[in-house]
Amino acid sequence: MLPEIDPGIKVAAQMPAEPTDAELSFVRQMGVDHVVCWTDASNSNSDYYRASKKRYAEEGITLYGMGNRDVHNQDAIVLNLENRNAKVEEYKRHIRALGEAEIPYTTYAHMGNGIWSTERESTRGHASARGFDIENAKEGHWAGQTYSLPLSHGREYSEDEIWENYTHFIKEVAPVAEEAGVRIGIHPDDPPFPELGGIPRCIFSSFEGYKRAMEIADSPNVGICFCVGCWLEGGDLMGKSTVDSISYFGEQGKIFKVHIRNVNTPLPHFVETFIDDGYQNMYEVIKTLQEVEFDGVAIPDHIPDMAGDRKVGTAYTIAYMRAYQDRAESEVTS
């Protein structure tokens, strides 16, 4: 079953699972009433999830989603390593705990050797920002693990293996998500380069890959965490533009969460930048979400350093997003 979600775009903030009073005030001061959080295996249980949800609810804030870093981007699942089955069972427990806590969403990513970046670079105003240049790429990282070239796991994997392992995973977890009433949004590969460290990024690095993956899942509870930044990183490699892809998957009700992030250029070399400073007109993204009646959350993502305080960049981005949302609601409705 699908969880009940109020209609409309929900501009949200990514916040700690155990917020301080100051952090709660910051969220409300921005006019935000939805948040998403992350934790790890040590807190992956329904009691912890309920407590986090209750803490936010006391301030009039809805906890829309909770991610678990220890069942996200797991090479064991993507590559069918010896602890694959144990990790899949751990993921199922996470989903069931979310259902028991009545938290309707979680993000999942299917990268076998982590997120890859190169040296930080400067964007507008000499702000420090994440960069990626394939000519200088050496290693990926996730949750304390480092995955290095030339072969991050000692051999080359085939695309068939990656598809088979995804199919095994999603057929195991989709029925659990349906029973628990939890949405799973699958995040794109970051970066969506065709192959890194001997592992093909052949599923969540293109429009056609996502289309096939959704057909294999064949579940109303399996959809997309649509990271605009990753789609822009891929550029022509994605097969369809950001806006066209949002139109297609949004009309199917398959987009559950959106990451708002801009980049200066697509692969092979990109630098993340501010919401109003990349090659994508971000208003067109918000407008398209409004047109397809998206009802999930949209959050700022990977914001460049701003004034030496992460809260400044968050507030700047959310202010833009809320203004875009107001304009889109007015234009699309009229």
C-alpha positions in Angstrom: 0.0 0.0 0.0 1.0 3.6 -0.5 1.2 6.0 2.4 -1.2 8.9 2.5 0.7 12.1 1.4 -0.9 15.5 1.4 -0.9 17.1 -2.1 1.5 19.7 -3.3 5.3 20.3 -3.4 6.8 20.4 0.0 10.0 22.5 0.2 11.9 20.7 3.0 15.2 20.8 4.8 17.7 18.0 5.5 18.2 18.0 9.2 19.7 15.8 12.0 17.6 13.0 13.4 18.2 14.5 16.9 17.8 18.2 16.4 18.7 20.9 18.9 16.3 23.6 19.9 18.3 26.0 17.7 18.0 23.7 14.7 14.3 23.4 15.1 14.0 27.2 15.3 16.0 27.6 12.1 13.7 25.2 10.2 10.6 27.1 11.3 12.2 30.5 10.7 12.7 29.5 7.0 9.0 28.7 6.8 9.7 25.0 6.3 7.4 22.4 7.8 8.9 19.2 6.4 12.3 17.6 7.0 14.2 14.5 6.0 16.9 12.9 8.2 19.6 10.3 8.1 20.9 7.8 10.7 22.8 4.5 10.7 22.4 0.9 11.9 22.9 1.8 15.6 19.6 3.7 15.6 17.7 1.7 12.9 14.6 0.8 14.9 11.0 2.0 15.2 11.4 3.5 18.7 14.2 5.8 17.5 12.3 6.7 14.4 9.2 7.5 16.4 11.2 9.6 18.8 12.7 11.7 16.0 9.3 12.1 14.4 7.8 13.2 17.7 10.5 15.7 18.4 9.8 17.4 15.0 6.1 17.2 15.4 6.2 19.1 18.7 7.3 22.1 16.6 4.8 21.5 13.9 7.3 19.9 11.5 6.6 16.7 9.6 9.4 14.1 9.3 8.8 12.9 5.7 11.8 10.5 5.3 14.5 8.7 7.2 17.6 7.3 5.5 19.9 4.7 6.9 23.5 5.1 5.7 24.4 1.5 6.5 21.9 0.0 4.0 22.5 2.7 1.3 25.2 2.5 -1.4 26.1 -1.0 -0.3 28.6 -2.8 -2.5 27.5 -6.1 -1.0 24.0 -5.6 -2.5 25.2 -4.1 -5.8 27.9 -6.7 -6.4 26.5 -9.7 -4.7 29.3 -10.1 -2.2 29.3 -12.7 0.5 27.3 -10.6 3.0 24.6 -9.6 0.4 21.8 -11.5 2.0 22.5 -10.1 5.4 22.5 -6.6 4.1 19.2 -7.2 2.3 17.6 -8.4 5.5 19.0 -5.4 7.3 17.3 -3.2 4.7 14.0 -4.9 5.2 14.2 -4.3 8.9 14.8 -0.6 8.2 11.7 -0.5 6.0 9.5 -2.3 8.5 10.7 0.1 11.3 9.8 3.1 9.2 6.3 1.6 8.6 5.8 1.0 12.3 6.8 4.6 13.0 4.6 5.8 10.2 7.4 7.6 8.3 6.4 7.3 4.7 9.7 7.5 2.8 13.4 6.5 2.5 16.1 7.2 0.0 18.2 4.3 -1.5 21.2 4.4 -3.8 22.7 1.5 -5.7 26.4 2.4 -6.3 28.9 -0.4 -5.9 31.9 1.9 -5.1 30.6 5.1 -3.6 30.4 8.7 -4.7 33.3 10.0 -6.6 34.7 13.5 -6.4 38.0 15.2 -7.1 39.5 18.4 -5.6 37.1 21.1 -4.4 37.0 24.0 -6.8 35.7 27.6 -6.8 32.3 28.7 -8.0 30.7 32.1 -7.9 32.3 34.5 -5.4 35.2 32.2 -4.8 32.9 29.8 -2.9 34.4 26.3 -2.3 32.3 23.7 -4.0 32.5 20.0 -4.9 34.1 19.2 -8.3 34.6 16.2 -10.4 37.0 15.8 -13.3 37.3 12.4 -14.9 41.0 13.1 -15.8 41.8 13.4 -12.1 39.4 10.8 -10.7 41.1 8.3 -8.4 38.7 7.0 -5.8 35.1 6.9 -4.5 34.0 7.1 -1.0 31.0 6.1 1.1 30.5 5.7 4.9 34.2 5.5 5.7 35.1 3.2 2.8 37.5 4.1 0.0 37.2 2.5 -3.4 40.3 3.0 -5.6 41.2 2.7 -9.3 41.9 0.7 -11.3 39.6 -2.0 -10.1 37.8 -1.1 -6.8 36.8 -4.7 -6.2 39.6 -6.6 -7.8 37.9 -7.4 -11.1 35.6 -6.0 -13.8 31.8 -6.6 -13.4 29.5 -7.0 -16.3 26.3 -5.0 -16.9 24.3 -8.2 -16.7 25.6 -8.8 -13.2 24.6 -5.4 -12.0 21.1 -5.8 -13.5 20.7 -9.3 -12.0 21.8 -8.0 -8.5 19.4 -5.1 -8.7 16.6 -7.4 -9.7 17.3 -9.7 -6.8 17.3 -6.8 -4.3 14.2 -5.0 -5.5 12.1 -8.1 -5.8 13.1 -8.9 -2.1 12.3 -5.4 -0.7 9.4 -4.1 -2.8 6.8 -6.4 -1.2 8.1 -5.4 2.3 7.7 -1.7 1.3 4.2 -2.3 0.1 3.2 -4.1 3.3 4.8 -1.4 5.4 3.4 1.5 3.5 6.8 3.1 2.8 8.0 4.7 -0.4 11.5 3.9 -1.7 13.1 6.6 -3.8 16.2 5.4 -5.8 18.9 8.1 -6.2 20.9 8.4 -9.4 24.6 7.3 -9.5 26.9 10.2 -8.6 28.5 10.9 -10.9 26.5 9.1 -13.6 29.7 8.1 -15.5 29.3 4.8 -17.5 31.9 2.9 -15.6 34.2 3.6 -12.6 36.7 1.2 -11.0 35.5 -1.7 -13.1 31.9 -1.4 -12.1 29.3 -0.3 -14.8 26.9 2.4 -13.7 24.4 1.1 -16.1 21.1 1.4 -14.3 20.7 4.7 -12.4 22.8 6.8 -14.9 20.2 7.2 -17.6 16.6 7.7 -18.4 16.3 4.3 -20.1 18.1 2.6 -17.1 15.6 4.1 -14.7 12.6 3.2 -17.0 13.7 -0.4 -17.1 14.4 -0.5 -13.3 11.0 0.8 -12.5 9.4 -1.8 -14.8 11.4 -4.6 -13.1 10.3 -3.3 -9.6 6.7 -3.2 -10.8 5.7 -1.7 -7.5 3.8 1.5 -6.6 6.1 1.9 -3.6 9.4 1.9 -5.7 10.1 5.2 -7.4 12.8 7.9 -7.8 14.7 10.3 -5.6 15.2 12.6 -8.5 18.6 14.4 -8.0 18.6 17.3 -10.4 22.3 17.7 -9.8 23.1 14.2 -10.9 20.9 14.5 -14.0 22.7 17.7 -14.9 26.1 16.1 -14.3 25.2 13.4 -16.8 23.9 15.8 -19.5 23.5 14.1 -22.8 24.5 10.7 -21.2 21.1 10.7 -19.4 19.2 10.3 -22.7 16.6 12.9 -21.8 16.8 16.3 -20.3 16.0 17.0 -16.6 12.7 18.6 -17.4 11.6 16.0 -19.9 12.5 13.2 -17.4 10.6 14.9 -14.6 7.6 15.1 -16.9 7.7 11.5 -17.8 8.3 10.0 -14.4 6.2 12.6 -12.6 3.2 11.8 -14.7 3.6 8.2 -13.6 3.7 9.2 -10.0 7.2 7.8 -9.7 9.0 10.8 -8.2 9.0 10.7 -4.4 11.7 13.2 -3.5 13.8 15.8 -5.4 17.3 17.1 -4.7 17.8 20.7 -6.0 21.3 21.1 -7.1 22.9 23.0 -10.0 26.2 22.4 -11.8 28.2 24.6 -14.2 28.6 22.0 -17.0 28.0 18.3 -17.6 30.6 15.5 -17.5 33.4 14.9 -18.0 34.2 17.9 -15.7 31.7 19.7 -13.5 31.6 22.0 -10.5 28.5 22.3 -8.2 27.2 25.8 -7.9 24.4 27.8 -6.4 20.8 27.2 -7.3 20.7 30.3 -9.6 24.2 29.9 -11.1 24.3 26.7 -13.1 23.3 25.7 -16.6 19.8 24.7 -15.6 17.1 27.2 -15.1 15.8 25.8 -11.8 12.5 27.5 -12.0 11.7 25.2 -15.0 12.3 22.3 -12.7 9.9 23.5 -10.0 7.3 24.5 -12.6 7.4 21.0 -14.1 7.0 19.4 -10.7 4.0 21.6 -10.2 2.6 20.5 -13.6 2.9 16.8 -12.8 1.3 17.3 -9.4 4.4 16.2 -7.5 3.5 15.6 -3.8 6.8 14.7 -2.3 9.6 16.8 -0.8 12.2 18.9 -2.5 15.4 19.7 -0.6 18.6 21.7 -1.2 21.5 19.5 -2.0 25.3 19.9 -1.9 25.3 23.6 -1.4 28.6 25.4 -2.0 30.2 27.0 1.1 28.6 30.4 1.8 29.8 33.0 4.3 31.5 30.2 6.4 28.2 28.9 7.7 26.2 26.0 6.2 22.9 27.6 7.4 23.5 30.6 5.2 23.6 28.5 2.0 20.6 26.4 3.2 18.5 29.5 3.8 19.6 31.1 0.5 18.6 28.0 -1.4 15.3 27.4 0.4 14.3 31.0 -0.1 14.8 30.6 -3.9 12.9 27.3 -3.9 9.9 28.8 -2.0 9.8 31.7 -4.3 9.9 29.4 -7.3 7.2 27.3 -5.8 4.9 30.3 -5.2 5.4 31.4 -8.8 4.8 27.9 -10.2 1.6 27.5 -8.1 0.3 30.8 -9.4 1.2 30.2 -13.1 0.3 26.6 -13.4 -3.0 27.0 -11.5 -4.0 30.0 -13.6 
